[in-house]
Amino acid sequence: MAIAIDRELAGDINNPTIELLNFCIEEHEKELPRLQMLFDYYEGNPHKKGETPTNLPHDRGEVFVNNAKYVTDMMVGFTVGAPISYAAGKGKNIDDILDVFDKTRIRKHDKELAKGLSAMGVGYELHYLSLVPGTETETIPNITWIDPRGMILVVDDTVDRNKLFAIRPVEKQNLKREKFWEIQVYTAKGVFTYRSKTKKLSETDLMDKPKYKEHFYQAVPVVEFRNNEEKQGDYEQQLSQIDKYNLLQTDRIRDKENFIKAIMVTYGFGLDDSELKTSGGNKYIEAPSKDEGAAAEFIANTFDESGVQVLAESLLDDFHKSSYVPNLNDEQFSGNVSGEAMKYKLFGLLLVLSIKTGYMEDGILQRLQLLQNVLRVKGKNVDIEGVTIKFKPNLPINRSDIINQIRDSQEFIPLLISLGWLDDIDNPAEVLELLEEQKLKSIEINQKALGSQANDSHSNLDEKPDEIGR
């Protein structure tokens, strides 16, 4: 999570002091327990903030239904399951940026980024230049997702939150398995790399002099993505519901196990081994008759299973209601419904997705700006002004309805825009070119079928009979 400091107190942001770096690292460590807890819930190892779990829930004899993972995986699929589409502004060119996206497998990257945002509420993207395979000097822009537990972005405390620099501490070990820290500091001009025996930097713990390398991005090459204004995960407010539901399920299983451990109680007689009798190889005790006041019964746990099930369903309903993620196992959710009816069922989810995609778009614009900067340094003619970024929620749709809407709207909506309504089309301009080629080919085929003369034909059938050589 970004750390805001006074710009004047930061000093030279192109070469931050060790004192300033240590202050930022210490501030970041205060947030680590919360981030670790949230991701542990996703991995199925929940615990309270500030605690360190010693074993997994199933090792402790607990039942853990991972509703946290369910929410995150569903949100990732809904948000970026369909690829994000980009359209250049009028008269602008972003082809080289789209080429970088293809080479960096941006779709996979966006899914990793969305998972981190959903689980921990914040995520970071690092831009860097990597060598082209088989070359020693040629580089290409590259992008990778950085876990928020391993990246520190420092901004000023103005309303603009201008980026000052970023810190990435990485714990490593040498061939002797001796651990040390590599602290990378990204400024607007280059990257400083410190190698230290400890995470907290000091002149005595530095293993060598810091190294510096220019990166050519003309800005801090780190982008912060937010899940929402509060930087909360998608299930962070439902942690208590997750815990209570799992506690209920654990108690239900233990009640079932204890049910078979019933205790027999006898009245009016005892079970003395000396009174054992044998019959057919079996030993038994002959109990007195009921007339003599003798009786035997079992003491067993009793519970209202139907009442417990009602409570479980109520907890689950509240969980899905407050997280806005539908329960796809609900019989009332599925069924033969129209696309419009499905939208009303998913109305709450669509509202949440509009917030998530709005904040993601802010980060993507910074991504495009960084790529434009470095590509222009490489002599590429790219311009992101007026670029259109479109998210397509990966939700159940009625494709035939959308196709009919595209057909009926051609008189007042350009086809280039309406083609973007389809979830599996991420480059409407390319599809429009294919449609034009298909129309021209269809015209050519129809002309041949009707016997029309092609433009490039050398046939002399249209010449006068007396001019045809015999």
Secondary structure, DSSP 4 states (H G I P E B T S, - for coil): --EEE-HHHH--TTS--HHHHHHHHHHHHTTHHHHHHHHHHHHT----TT---SS-GGGGT-----HHHHHHHHHHHHHHSSPPEEEPPTT---HHHHHHHHHTTHHHHHHHHHHHHHHHSEEEEEEEEEEPTT-SS-EEEEEEEE-GGG-EEEEESSTT--EEEEEEEEEEE-TT--EEEEEEEE-SSEEEEEEESSSS--TTTBSSPPEEEE---SS-SEEEEESSTT---TTGGGHHHHHHHHHHHHHHHHHHHHHTS-EEEEES----GGG-EEETTEEE--PPPGGGT-EEEEE-----HHHHHHHHHHHHHHHHHHH----TT-TTT-SS--HHHHHHHTHHHHHHHHHHHHHHHHHHHHHHHHHHHHHHHTT-----TT-EEE--------HHHHHHHHHHTTTTS-HHHHGGGSTT-S-HHHHHHHHHHHHHHHHHHHHHHTTPPPTT----TTS-GGGS--
